[in-house]
Amino acid sequence: MAREPWDLAFTADPEEVAALRRIMRLHLGLWGLHDVTDGAQLCVSELVSNVITHVGAGTPATLAVSMNGTRLRIEVHDPDTRALPTLMEATSDSEGGRGMALVDGVADRWGVLLRPDRKVTWCELETRLTSPSGHVDEAGVTRAEALLGFYSGARAVEPSQSRLSAALAEEAVIDVFTDFLRWLRAHGCDEEQILDRAQTRFEAVWVRGEL
């Protein structure tokens, strides 16, 4: 699966945070990285809020998202090279200092890069990917991959006529459907749309009398 870097310019205002969170969830869904979505959304919220609080509302900024190996990398760029984020030990009654502590707790690592014209605050989240272009390592997805290869060259097999064998076969079919749904979701596909297309194709075949 190709996961091309992307970036989005925005204005650092409180009302923009929710929209950026939604965009992050959408892109991670397309990338098949559902397991880090909540953490990524939290990091986006805190990094953007940090710009609003310490640089100022209305600051032009950029959200950049990419893969660094199997890690998800999130960057927020802003033009102020003086206001550096600091990790503080925020107590229960602290009014500030919690943002980077939350990022530090969720992300695998984070840091700040200073450029001539901007500051880049970044963090990286560990995913369950086994390779940058692969999918999340999950038993159901792995079985579905094997079945895809099997179906491409398998011959039809006559089912047994016993009730027990028929019941076991039905359970196996349910397992297969479940695994394929997992495979579709892991690859960023719309499983409901695929199911609708499969149902339509099945009904068309039925009408033509090919079943």
C-alpha positions in Angstrom: 0.0 0.0 0.0 1.4 3.4 -1.0 1.3 5.9 1.8 2.4 9.2 0.1 3.4 12.1 2.4 0.8 14.9 2.5 0.6 18.4 4.1 -2.1 20.9 4.7 -1.8 24.6 5.4 -4.2 26.0 8.1 -4.7 28.9 10.4 -4.0 28.1 14.1 -7.4 28.8 15.5 -9.3 26.7 18.1 -12.1 26.0 15.7 -9.6 24.4 13.2 -8.6 21.7 15.7 -11.7 19.5 15.2 -11.4 19.7 11.4 -7.8 18.7 11.5 -8.7 15.8 13.7 -11.3 14.6 11.2 -8.9 14.9 8.3 -6.3 12.9 10.2 -8.8 10.1 10.9 -9.8 10.1 7.2 -6.3 9.7 5.9 -5.3 7.1 8.5 -8.4 5.1 7.5 -7.3 5.2 3.9 -3.8 4.1 5.0 -5.2 1.2 7.0 -3.7 2.6 10.3 -6.8 2.4 12.4 -4.8 1.3 15.4 -3.0 4.6 15.8 -5.9 6.9 14.9 -6.8 8.0 18.4 -3.2 8.7 19.4 -2.6 10.6 16.2 -5.7 12.7 16.7 -4.6 13.6 20.2 -1.1 14.5 19.0 -2.5 16.8 16.3 -4.8 18.5 18.9 -2.0 19.1 21.3 0.6 20.3 18.7 -1.8 22.7 17.2 -3.1 23.9 20.6 0.6 24.5 21.5 0.9 26.9 18.5 -2.3 28.7 19.5 -1.3 29.1 23.1 2.4 30.0 22.7 2.6 31.6 19.3 -0.8 33.1 18.9 -4.2 32.4 17.5 -4.4 33.2 13.7 -0.8 32.0 13.1 -0.3 30.5 9.6 0.8 26.9 10.1 1.1 23.6 8.3 0.3 20.0 9.2 2.5 17.5 7.5 2.0 13.7 7.8 4.3 11.0 6.4 5.8 7.5 7.2 9.2 7.2 8.7 9.8 3.5 8.1 6.9 1.8 10.0 6.4 4.8 12.2 3.7 7.5 11.5 5.3 10.9 11.6 3.2 14.1 12.4 4.7 17.5 12.0 3.3 21.0 12.7 5.2 23.9 11.2 4.9 27.5 12.4 6.9 30.7 11.7 8.0 31.4 15.3 11.5 30.0 16.0 11.6 31.4 19.6 8.6 29.8 21.3 9.9 26.3 21.8 7.7 23.6 23.2 8.8 22.3 26.6 8.0 19.1 28.4 6.7 20.2 31.8 5.6 18.0 34.7 2.0 19.3 34.9 0.3 18.8 38.3 -3.4 18.2 38.7 -4.1 22.0 39.3 -1.8 23.2 36.5 -3.5 25.4 33.9 -0.8 24.7 31.3 2.0 22.4 30.5 -0.1 19.4 29.7 0.1 19.4 25.9 3.6 18.1 25.4 3.3 15.8 28.4 0.3 14.2 26.6 2.3 13.9 23.3 5.2 12.4 25.2 2.9 9.8 26.7 1.3 8.8 23.4 4.1 9.1 20.9 7.1 6.9 20.6 9.3 9.9 20.3 9.1 13.7 19.6 11.2 16.7 19.0 11.7 20.2 17.5 13.6 21.2 14.4 14.6 24.8 13.8 14.7 26.0 10.2 15.7 29.5 9.0 12.1 30.5 8.5 10.1 28.2 10.7 9.9 25.7 13.6 8.9 22.1 13.1 7.4 20.3 16.1 7.2 16.6 15.3 6.2 13.3 16.9 6.3 9.7 15.7 3.9 6.9 16.6 4.8 3.2 16.4 2.4 1.2 14.2 1.8 -2.5 13.8 3.2 -2.4 10.3 5.8 -5.0 9.4 7.0 -2.9 6.4 6.4 0.7 5.3 4.2 -0.4 2.3 2.6 -3.4 4.0 -0.5 -3.8 6.0 -1.1 -4.2 9.7 0.1 -7.6 10.9 -3.1 -9.2 11.9 -4.1 -12.9 11.9 -7.3 -12.4 9.9 -5.6 -10.2 7.3 -2.8 -12.8 6.9 -5.3 -15.6 6.3 -7.1 -13.5 3.8 -3.9 -12.9 1.9 -3.3 -16.6 1.8 -6.9 -17.3 0.6 -6.6 -14.7 -2.2 -3.6 -16.7 -3.6 -5.4 -20.0 -3.0 -8.6 -18.9 -4.8 -6.6 -17.7 -7.9 -5.7 -21.3 -8.7 -8.0 -23.6 -6.7 -10.4 -26.0 -8.3 -14.0 -26.4 -7.2 -14.5 -29.2 -4.6 -17.7 -31.1 -4.2 -19.2 -30.5 -0.7 -20.2 -33.3 1.6 -23.9 -34.1 1.9 -24.0 -34.7 5.6 -25.7 -32.1 7.9 -22.6 -31.9 10.1 -20.3 -31.2 7.1 -22.7 -28.6 5.8 -22.9 -26.8 9.1 -19.1 -26.8 9.4 -18.8 -25.5 5.9 -21.2 -22.6 6.6 -19.1 -21.6 9.7 -15.9 -21.8 7.5 -17.6 -19.5 4.9 -18.5 -17.0 7.6 -14.9 -17.0 8.8 -13.7 -16.4 5.2 -16.1 -13.5 4.8 -14.9 -12.0 8.1 -11.3 -12.3 7.1 -11.9 -10.7 3.7 -13.7 -7.8 5.5 -10.6 -7.4 7.7 -8.4 -7.4 4.6 -10.5 -4.7 2.9 -10.4 -2.5 5.9 -6.7 -3.0 6.4 -6.1 -1.8 2.8 -8.3 1.2 3.2 -11.2 -0.1 1.1 -14.9 0.6 1.7 -16.1 -2.8 2.8 -19.8 -1.8 2.7 -19.5 -0.7 -0.9 -17.7 -4.0 -1.8 -20.4 -6.0 -0.1 -23.1 -4.1 -2.1 -21.2 -4.7 -5.4 -20.8 -8.4 -4.5 -24.5 -8.7 -3.8 -25.4 -6.9 -7.0 -23.1 -9.3 -9.0 -24.6 -12.3 -7.2 -28.1 -11.3 -8.0 -27.2 -10.6 -11.7 -25.7 -14.1 -11.9 -28.9 -15.6 -10.3 -31.2 -13.8 -12.7 -29.1 -15.1 -15.7 -29.6 -18.6 -14.3 -25.9 -19.3 -13.9 -26.4 -20.5 -10.3 
